[in-house]
Amino acid sequence: MSAITASSMCGTLNVRPMSGVRVSMHRLALLVLLVMGCWLAPAIALAGTVTHHSFSSATLGREYSYNLYTPEAYHSSPASFPVLYLLHGAAGDEHSWVDAGRVQATVDALIEESRVPPMLIVMPADPNFWWADSLTESAQTALITELIPHIDDNYRSIDAREGRLIAGYSAGGFGTVNAALTFPGLFAAAAALSPAVYDPVPPASSSATRIAIFQRDGEFDPALWRSMNWVSVFDDYKQSGVIVPFYINSGDHDRFDIAYHAAGFYQALREHQADSVELRIFDGDHDFAAWGGSLGDALQYISGFLAPAH
């Protein structure tokens, strides 16, 4: 019987049975598994990992939980890596991007295809969902003054503006916009996916009208909302002289009418930084099909402003 030959990324494999001896199904199965293993090995080698962590937050008075994605290169290289802070939306937590958003598979593929550089991704939890300093909790302060230093102290991150990104969806987009505009010297770029950037006020259907941080005496307070919305910090941002490139998007069928407000935020930025803002309106609603599906495009844009790992 002639030899069985198989080519793979591991090289050419030959099985040459002795004359008059038939190749058993067992040996054939082993050959198939060996070839498949060779084909899969590169993909497995490039896979990142997600681990869960927490630390004690003095600002919040509780444990601050987060998931951390580390690329394969982090474990095989002594280099320091850029960091993306990826925020969840209303009713989410530190697991939302991992479970519903499939961030690990998305970023693994982007890195393998050299579309984005290897990076750390920090996915923290905010039980109040809006990442704002309010009468009930100082979530933005905890993010800026505790979480970021904690990451820089405990992992090989690039501890500089050119090594730091921020992004989020919905209420996490609200938090992303406010953090980037308030602290432009901290972030190289930002991505706001279906951001809840309502101006002047959110629609009645938005959870913003029912959450305690935007209420006084149990009722939604429009003045309180406006004091924490992006408009309240935009003049200071423009006067800072620091430009944060923004990627903004929304589904055209967003049930909370975010496409309209996202376009308004884009226009305000475009008048200030025409060459450093992008808007995408796509066929979609307000869900993870939109956010997970557009994350790759967003990361390719904002990662272009990063310093490489070093």
C-alpha positions in Angstrom: 0.0 0.0 0.0 1.3 3.5 -0.8 2.2 6.0 1.9 -0.3 8.3 3.4 1.0 11.9 3.3 -0.4 14.9 5.0 0.9 18.5 4.9 0.3 20.9 7.7 1.9 23.9 9.4 4.1 21.4 11.3 5.6 20.2 8.0 4.9 17.1 5.8 3.9 13.9 7.7 4.3 10.5 6.1 2.8 7.2 7.2 4.3 4.3 5.2 3.0 0.9 6.2 4.9 -2.3 5.7 4.2 -4.2 2.5 1.0 -6.2 2.7 -0.1 -4.5 6.0 -3.3 -2.4 5.9 -3.4 0.9 7.8 -5.7 0.4 10.8 -8.5 2.9 11.6 -6.7 3.6 14.9 -3.5 4.7 13.1 -5.5 6.7 10.6 -7.4 8.5 13.5 -4.1 9.3 15.2 -2.8 10.8 12.0 -5.9 12.9 11.6 -5.6 14.2 15.2 -1.9 15.0 14.7 -2.6 17.0 11.6 -5.5 18.8 13.3 -3.3 19.6 16.3 -0.7 21.1 14.0 -3.3 23.3 12.3 -4.8 24.4 15.6 -1.5 25.0 17.5 -0.9 28.5 16.2 -4.4 29.7 17.1 -4.1 28.2 20.6 -0.7 29.8 21.1 -2.1 33.2 20.4 -5.1 32.9 22.8 -5.2 35.4 25.6 -6.6 34.7 29.1 -9.3 36.3 31.3 -8.9 36.3 35.0 -11.0 37.8 37.8 -9.5 40.1 40.5 -10.5 42.6 43.2 -9.0 45.1 45.6 -10.2 47.1 48.5 -11.4 50.6 47.5 -11.2 53.3 50.1 -13.2 55.7 47.8 -16.1 53.2 47.4 -15.8 51.5 50.8 -16.0 48.1 49.3 -14.2 45.6 47.0 -13.6 46.9 43.5 -13.9 43.9 41.1 -12.6 43.6 37.6 -11.9 41.1 34.9 -8.5 41.3 33.1 -7.7 40.1 29.6 -4.0 39.5 29.1 -2.7 38.7 25.6 -0.5 35.7 25.0 2.4 38.0 24.4 2.2 39.3 28.0 3.1 35.8 29.2 5.9 35.3 26.7 7.6 38.7 26.7 9.0 41.0 29.4 7.6 44.1 27.7 5.1 46.6 29.1 1.7 46.7 27.3 -1.0 49.3 26.6 -4.2 49.1 28.5 -7.8 49.5 27.5 -10.4 50.2 30.2 -13.6 48.7 28.9 -16.8 49.8 30.8 -20.2 48.0 30.9 -23.6 49.6 30.7 -26.8 49.5 32.9 -27.5 46.2 34.6 -24.1 45.0 33.6 -21.0 44.0 35.6 -17.4 43.0 35.1 -18.5 39.8 33.3 -20.7 41.5 30.7 -18.0 42.1 28.0 -16.6 38.6 28.6 -19.8 36.6 28.5 -22.2 38.6 26.2 -19.6 40.6 24.4 -17.2 37.8 23.6 -14.3 40.2 24.0 -11.7 37.5 24.4 -12.4 35.8 21.0 -12.7 39.2 19.3 -9.4 40.6 20.6 -7.6 37.3 20.1 -8.5 37.4 16.4 -7.6 41.1 16.0 -4.2 40.5 17.6 -3.5 37.4 15.5 -4.4 39.3 12.3 -2.2 42.2 13.4 -5.2 44.6 13.3 -4.5 45.8 16.9 -1.4 45.5 19.1 -1.4 43.2 22.1 -3.0 45.0 25.0 -4.3 44.4 28.5 -8.1 44.9 28.8 -9.5 45.9 32.2 -13.3 45.3 32.6 -14.3 46.8 36.0 -17.7 46.7 37.8 -19.8 49.7 38.7 -23.0 48.6 40.5 -24.6 52.0 39.8 -23.7 51.5 36.1 -23.0 55.1 35.1 -19.4 55.6 36.2 -20.2 59.1 37.7 -19.4 60.9 40.9 -22.8 61.3 42.5 -24.4 61.9 45.8 -24.4 58.2 46.5 -21.0 57.0 45.2 -17.8 58.4 43.6 -17.4 55.9 40.8 -15.4 58.2 38.4 -13.0 59.1 41.2 -12.5 55.4 42.0 -11.8 54.6 38.4 -9.3 57.4 37.9 -7.5 57.6 41.3 -7.7 53.9 42.4 -8.3 51.5 39.5 -5.8 52.9 37.0 -3.0 53.2 39.6 -3.8 49.7 40.8 -3.3 48.3 37.3 -0.1 50.3 36.7 1.3 49.1 40.0 0.4 45.4 39.6 0.8 44.7 35.9 3.3 45.5 33.2 1.3 48.4 31.7 2.5 51.4 29.9 1.9 54.0 32.6 1.4 57.0 30.3 -1.3 58.6 28.2 0.0 57.1 25.0 -0.5 53.6 26.5 -4.0 54.0 27.8 -7.5 53.8 26.1 -11.0 53.9 27.4 -14.2 52.6 25.9 -17.7 51.5 26.9 -21.3 50.9 25.8 -24.5 52.7 26.7 -24.1 53.9 30.3 -20.5 52.8 30.0 -20.3 55.1 27.0 -21.6 57.9 29.2 -18.8 57.1 31.6 -16.2 56.8 28.8 -17.1 60.2 27.4 -17.1 62.0 30.8 -13.8 60.4 31.9 -12.1 61.2 28.6 -13.3 64.8 28.5 -12.6 65.4 32.2 -9.2 63.8 32.2 -7.9 64.2 28.6 -4.3 63.9 29.7 -4.9 60.3 30.8 -6.2 58.7 27.6 -4.7 58.4 24.1 -8.2 57.8 22.6 -11.8 56.8 23.5 -14.6 54.7 22.0 -18.2 55.4 22.9 -20.5 52.6 21.7 -24.2 53.6 21.7 -23.3 56.1 24.4 -26.1 57.5 26.6 -25.0 61.1 25.8 -28.6 62.6 26.0 -28.8 66.3 25.7 -30.6 68.0 27.4 -32.2 65.0 29.2 -32.7 61.3 28.6 -36.0 59.9 27.4 -38.4 58.4 30.0 -37.6 54.9 28.7 -33.9 55.3 29.8 -32.8 53.7 33.0 -31.1 57.1 33.8 -34.5 58.4 34.8 -35.0 55.7 37.4 -31.6 55.3 39.0 -30.8 57.0 42.3 -27.7 58.9 41.2 -29.8 61.1 39.0 -32.7 61.6 41.5 -33.6 64.0 44.3 -36.3 63.0 46.7 -37.0 59.9 44.7 -37.6 61.7 41.4 -35.5 62.2 38.3 -33.8 65.6 38.5 -33.0 67.1 35.1 -30.6 69.6 36.7 -28.7 66.8 38.4 -28.4 65.0 35.1 -27.1 68.0 33.2 -24.5 68.6 36.0 -23.1 65.1 35.3 -23.5 65.0 31.5 -20.8 65.7 29.0 -22.1 69.2 28.2 -21.1 70.3 31.7 -17.4 69.5 31.1 -17.1 70.2 27.4 -16.0 73.8 27.6 -13.2 72.9 30.1 -12.1 70.1 27.7 -11.9 72.5 24.7 -9.9 74.9 26.8 -7.5 72.2 28.0 -5.6 72.2 24.7 -5.5 68.3 24.7 -7.3 66.4 22.0 -8.7 62.9 22.7 -9.6 61.2 19.4 -13.1 59.7 19.7 -14.8 56.8 17.9 -18.6 57.1 18.3 -21.3 54.8 17.0 -25.0 53.8 17.3 -27.5 51.5 15.7 -30.0 53.2 13.5 -32.8 51.3 15.3 -31.6 52.0 18.8 -34.7 51.8 21.0 -33.5 54.6 23.2 -33.0 57.1 20.3 -29.2 57.2 20.9 -28.3 57.6 17.3 -29.7 61.2 17.4 -27.8 62.1 20.5 -24.6 60.4 19.4 -24.7 62.4 16.2 -25.1 65.6 18.3 -22.1 64.7 20.4 -20.2 63.9 17.2 -21.0 67.3 15.7 -19.9 69.1 18.8 -16.6 67.3 18.7 -16.2 67.7 15.0 -16.4 71.5 15.3 -13.5 71.3 17.8 -11.4 68.4 16.4 -12.5 67.6 12.9 -9.6 65.3 12.2 -9.9 63.3 15.4 -13.4 62.0 15.6 -15.3 59.2 13.8 -19.0 58.4 13.7 -20.6 55.2 12.6 -24.4 54.7 12.3 -25.1 51.1 11.4 -28.1 48.7 11.1 -28.7 47.7 14.7 -30.4 48.1 18.0 -29.2 48.7 21.6 -27.8 45.3 22.4 -24.6 43.2 22.4 -25.2 42.3 18.7 -24.4 46.0 18.2 -21.6 46.4 20.8 -19.8 43.1 20.3 -20.2 43.4 16.6 -18.7 46.8 16.4 -15.9 46.4 19.0 -13.4 45.3 16.5 -13.9 48.4 14.3 -13.7 50.6 17.4 -10.5 49.1 18.6 -8.8 49.3 15.3 -9.4 53.1 15.2 -8.5 53.9 18.8 -5.5 51.6 19.0 -3.9 53.6 16.2 -3.1 56.3 18.7 -1.3 53.9 21.1 2.4 53.6 21.7 3.6 50.0 21.0 4.5 47.6 23.7 8.1 48.2 24.9 
